[in-house]
Amino acid sequence: MSQQINRIKQRIKTINGALKVTSAMKLVSTVKLKKWKNKMFVNRTYSSQIEEITNEVFRFAKKVKSPFIEPNLESRRKLYIIVSSTLGLCGAYNSNIFKLADITLKENDELIVLGKKGLNHFEKDRFTMLKDFSSYSTITDQGVIRQLSQFVTEQYQANKYQEIHLIYSSYKNSFVFVPKDVTILPVKKPEENNELDFAPIMEPTPQKLVDSLLPLYLKTLIYSKLLESEVCEHAARRNAMENATDNAQELIDKLTIELSKARQSSITEEITEIVSTARAQ
């Protein structure tokens, strides 16, 4: 019986150690989640304004030309930017992205993978992987955004790809994240809208405005999607650590009850032995 009690005590001690780790990680993830959510909500105001301005320019400057909006018919290949995490312990965050990518990618497609988990997943596949951003501490680093925007622009203007896509995690709330595939190039023109009955004045010219606006629009679009993925990662990790903490505490409670029963059985056994010995004498 004493061996059983010692074994239960050891299990409780081990689980308590894990509980301290998951509790600390949950706390860290909660702080990071709050920080990145605030950034995301602030950025949404800015990015929605950029999108609205871009849409209005397209509605009234219909004769402008730009390599950002022209379909590329010279290539049938597509380039996919896949957003994953570098760290683990974030539940199904990465696996959901990989599932969407696996059913979306075709044989001749090429990849840019953000996050070491994605690099490890796709390096064994048949796809060509371009660019490595693993040296950056976060996918929303301005160096990543600048290089990524410049690279995809150059590649699309060189007619290397028919389309350029971004596969990322869309944030619904702190418990629901949906993997999505969005086309970032060519830029999709908005549908006809007659809300304004007059054309805005575009300075210096509509063409020059489009030439300067579209690179900013693309950079803002990429940043907003990567920022959303960052929020989803921290939310997923917080949820995973919360579940792990709750499960550990539940297991400790069960083992504590089991330990109490084992002790009671041990005491009962000792009393029985004492009584039996006394009667025998």
C-alpha positions as CSV (number, residue, x, y, z in Angstrom):
1,M,0.0,0.0,0.0
2,S,2.9,2.4,0.8
3,Q,4.2,1.9,-2.7
4,Q,0.9,2.9,-4.2
5,I,0.8,6.0,-2.0
6,N,4.3,7.0,-3.0
7,R,3.5,6.4,-6.7
8,I,0.4,8.7,-6.5
9,K,2.4,11.4,-4.7
10,Q,5.0,11.2,-7.4
11,R,2.4,11.6,-10.1
12,I,0.9,14.6,-8.4
13,K,4.3,16.2,-8.0
14,T,5.0,15.7,-11.7
15,I,1.7,17.1,-12.9
16,N,2.1,20.0,-10.5
17,G,5.3,20.9,-12.3
18,A,3.6,20.8,-15.7
19,L,0.7,22.8,-14.2
20,K,3.1,25.6,-13.3
21,V,4.6,25.7,-16.8
22,T,1.2,25.7,-18.6
23,S,-0.1,28.4,-16.2
24,A,2.9,30.6,-16.9
25,M,2.6,30.1,-20.7
26,K,-1.1,30.9,-20.5
27,L,-0.3,34.2,-18.7
28,V,2.4,35.2,-21.2
29,S,0.0,34.3,-24.1
30,T,-2.8,36.3,-22.6
31,V,-0.6,39.4,-22.4
32,K,0.7,39.0,-25.9
33,L,-2.9,38.4,-27.2
34,K,-4.1,41.7,-25.7
35,K,-1.1,43.5,-27.2
36,W,-1.6,42.2,-30.7
37,K,-5.4,42.5,-30.7
38,N,-5.0,46.2,-29.9
39,K,-2.6,46.5,-32.9
40,M,-5.0,44.6,-35.1
41,F,-8.0,46.8,-34.2
42,V,-6.0,50.0,-34.7
43,N,-4.7,48.8,-38.1
44,R,-8.2,47.8,-39.2
45,T,-9.3,51.4,-39.2
46,Y,-6.3,52.4,-41.3
47,S,-6.5,49.5,-43.8
48,S,-10.2,50.0,-44.3
49,Q,-9.6,53.6,-45.2
50,I,-6.9,52.6,-47.7
51,E,-9.2,50.0,-49.2
52,E,-12.1,52.5,-49.4
53,I,-9.9,55.1,-51.1
54,T,-8.6,52.5,-53.6
55,N,-12.1,51.4,-54.4
56,E,-13.3,54.9,-55.0
57,V,-10.3,55.6,-57.3
58,F,-11.1,52.5,-59.4
59,R,-14.8,53.4,-59.7
60,F,-14.0,56.8,-61.3
61,A,-10.6,56.3,-62.9
62,K,-11.7,53.4,-65.2
63,K,-9.1,54.1,-67.9
64,V,-6.0,53.9,-65.8
65,K,-3.6,51.0,-66.3
66,S,-1.4,49.2,-63.8
67,P,0.5,45.9,-63.6
68,F,-1.2,45.4,-60.3
69,I,-4.6,45.0,-61.8
70,E,-3.8,43.5,-65.2
71,P,-4.3,39.7,-65.4
72,N,-1.2,37.8,-66.3
73,L,-1.9,35.4,-69.1
74,E,1.7,34.4,-69.9
75,S,2.0,32.0,-66.9
76,R,-0.2,29.3,-65.4
77,R,1.8,29.0,-62.2
78,K,0.6,30.5,-58.9
79,L,2.6,31.7,-56.0
80,Y,1.3,31.0,-52.5
81,I,2.4,32.8,-49.3
82,I,1.6,30.5,-46.4
83,V,1.5,31.9,-42.9
84,S,2.4,29.5,-40.1
85,S,4.0,29.9,-36.6
86,T,7.6,29.5,-35.5
87,L,6.7,28.2,-32.0
88,G,4.5,25.3,-31.2
89,L,1.9,24.6,-28.5
90,C,-0.8,26.5,-30.3
91,G,-3.4,23.7,-30.8
92,A,-4.7,23.2,-34.3
93,Y,-3.5,26.6,-35.6
94,N,-0.9,25.3,-37.9
95,S,-2.6,22.0,-38.9
96,N,-5.7,23.9,-40.1
97,I,-3.5,26.1,-42.4
98,F,-1.7,23.0,-43.7
99,K,-5.0,21.2,-44.5
100,L,-6.2,24.2,-46.6
101,A,-2.8,24.5,-48.3
102,D,-2.7,20.7,-49.1
103,I,-6.1,20.8,-50.9
104,T,-5.4,24.1,-52.6
105,L,-1.8,23.7,-54.0
106,K,-1.3,22.3,-57.5
107,E,1.9,20.6,-58.9
108,N,3.5,23.7,-60.5
109,D,2.7,26.2,-57.8
110,E,5.5,27.8,-55.8
111,L,5.6,28.8,-52.1
112,I,6.8,31.5,-49.7
113,V,6.4,30.0,-46.2
114,L,6.4,32.2,-43.1
115,G,7.1,30.5,-39.8
116,K,9.4,27.5,-39.1
117,K,6.5,25.1,-38.6
118,G,5.5,25.7,-42.2
119,L,9.0,25.3,-43.4
120,N,9.3,21.9,-41.7
121,H,5.9,20.8,-43.1
122,F,6.5,21.8,-46.7
123,E,10.3,21.1,-47.1
124,K,9.6,17.4,-47.8
125,D,7.0,18.2,-50.5
126,R,7.5,18.7,-54.2
127,F,6.9,22.5,-54.2
128,T,9.6,25.0,-54.8
129,M,10.1,27.4,-51.8
130,L,11.2,30.9,-52.4
131,K,12.6,33.4,-49.8
132,D,13.4,32.6,-46.2
133,F,12.1,34.9,-43.5
134,S,12.9,32.6,-40.5
135,S,15.6,35.0,-39.2
136,Y,12.9,37.5,-38.2
137,S,11.5,37.2,-34.7
138,T,7.9,37.9,-35.9
139,I,6.1,37.7,-39.2
140,T,4.8,41.3,-38.8
141,D,8.3,42.8,-38.7
142,Q,8.4,45.7,-41.1
143,G,11.4,44.2,-42.7
144,V,9.3,41.1,-43.6
145,I,6.4,43.3,-44.9
146,R,8.7,45.5,-47.0
147,Q,10.7,42.6,-48.6
148,L,7.6,40.5,-49.1
149,S,5.7,43.3,-50.8
150,Q,8.6,44.2,-53.0
151,F,9.3,40.6,-54.0
152,V,5.8,39.7,-55.0
153,T,5.4,42.9,-56.9
154,E,8.6,42.3,-58.9
155,Q,7.6,38.6,-59.6
156,Y,4.2,39.5,-60.8
157,Q,5.4,42.4,-63.0
158,A,7.9,40.0,-64.5
159,N,4.9,37.8,-65.6
160,K,6.2,34.8,-63.6
161,Y,2.9,34.0,-62.0
162,Q,-0.7,34.0,-63.0
163,E,-1.8,34.9,-59.5
164,I,-0.3,35.4,-56.1
165,H,-2.3,34.2,-53.1
166,L,-2.0,34.4,-49.3
167,I,-3.1,31.6,-47.0
168,Y,-3.6,32.9,-43.5
169,S,-5.7,32.5,-40.3
170,S,-8.7,34.9,-40.2
171,Y,-9.7,36.1,-36.7
172,K,-13.4,35.8,-35.8
173,N,-13.0,35.9,-32.1
174,S,-10.6,34.6,-29.4
175,F,-11.9,31.0,-29.9
176,V,-12.7,30.9,-33.6
177,F,-10.0,31.3,-36.4
178,V,-10.7,30.3,-40.0
179,P,-8.0,29.5,-42.5
180,K,-8.5,31.5,-45.7
181,D,-7.0,31.8,-49.2
182,V,-7.1,35.4,-50.6
183,T,-5.8,36.6,-53.9
184,I,-3.5,39.6,-53.4
185,L,-2.4,40.0,-57.1
186,P,-3.9,40.9,-59.4
187,V,-5.8,43.5,-57.3
188,K,-9.5,42.9,-57.8
189,K,-11.5,45.9,-59.0
190,P,-14.6,46.7,-56.9
191,E,-18.1,46.1,-58.3
192,E,-20.0,49.1,-59.8
193,N,-21.3,51.4,-57.1
194,N,-23.3,54.6,-57.8
195,E,-23.3,56.0,-54.3
196,L,-21.5,59.1,-55.4
197,D,-23.2,61.1,-58.2
198,F,-20.0,63.1,-58.9
199,A,-16.5,62.2,-59.7
200,P,-13.8,63.1,-57.1
201,I,-10.9,65.3,-58.1
202,M,-7.7,63.3,-58.4
203,E,-4.4,65.1,-58.2
204,P,-2.0,65.2,-60.0
205,T,-3.7,62.8,-62.4
206,P,-5.7,59.6,-61.9
207,Q,-2.9,57.5,-63.4
208,K,-0.2,58.9,-61.1
209,L,-2.6,58.5,-58.1
210,V,-3.1,54.8,-59.0
211,D,0.7,54.3,-59.5
212,S,1.4,55.5,-56.0
213,L,-1.7,54.1,-54.3
214,L,-1.6,50.5,-55.3
215,P,1.9,49.6,-53.8
216,L,0.6,51.1,-50.5
217,Y,-2.6,49.2,-50.8
218,L,-0.7,45.9,-51.4
219,K,1.6,46.5,-48.5
220,T,-1.3,47.4,-46.2
221,L,-3.2,44.3,-47.3
222,I,-0.3,42.0,-46.6
223,Y,0.4,43.6,-43.2
224,S,-3.2,43.4,-42.1
225,K,-3.4,39.6,-42.9
226,L,-0.1,38.8,-41.2
227,L,-1.2,40.8,-38.2
228,E,-4.5,38.9,-38.1
229,S,-2.5,35.6,-38.2
230,E,-0.3,36.8,-35.3
231,V,-3.4,37.4,-33.2
232,C,-4.8,34.0,-34.1
233,E,-1.5,32.3,-33.1
234,H,-1.5,33.9,-29.6
235,A,-5.2,33.2,-29.1
236,A,-4.7,29.6,-30.1
237,R,-1.7,29.2,-27.7
238,R,-3.6,30.9,-24.9
239,N,-6.5,28.5,-25.4
240,A,-4.3,25.4,-25.6
241,M,-2.5,26.4,-22.4
242,E,-5.8,27.1,-20.6
243,N,-7.1,23.7,-21.6
244,A,-3.9,22.0,-20.5
245,T,-4.0,23.9,-17.2
246,D,-7.6,22.9,-16.6
247,N,-6.9,19.2,-17.5
248,A,-3.8,19.1,-15.2
249,Q,-5.8,20.6,-12.3
250,E,-8.6,18.1,-12.9
251,L,-6.2,15.2,-12.9
252,I,-4.5,16.5,-9.7
253,D,-8.0,16.6,-8.0
254,K,-8.7,13.0,-9.0
255,L,-5.3,11.8,-7.8
256,T,-5.7,13.7,-4.5
257,I,-9.0,11.8,-3.9
258,E,-7.3,8.6,-4.9
259,L,-4.4,9.4,-2.5
260,S,-6.9,10.0,0.3
261,K,-8.6,6.7,-0.3
262,A,-5.2,4.9,-0.4
263,R,-4.3,6.5,2.9
264,Q,-7.6,5.5,4.5
265,S,-7.2,1.9,3.2
266,S,-3.6,1.9,4.6
267,I,-4.9,3.1,8.0
268,T,-7.7,0.6,8.0
269,E,-5.3,-2.2,7.1
270,E,-2.9,-1.2,10.0
271,I,-5.8,-1.1,12.5
272,T,-7.0,-4.5,11.3
273,E,-3.5,-6.0,11.8
274,I,-3.3,-4.5,15.3
275,V,-6.7,-5.8,16.3
276,S,-5.9,-9.3,14.8
277,T,-2.6,-9.4,16.7
278,A,-4.3,-8.4,20.0
279,R,-6.9,-11.1,19.6
280,A,-4.3,-13.7,18.8
281,Q,-2.5,-12.9,22.1
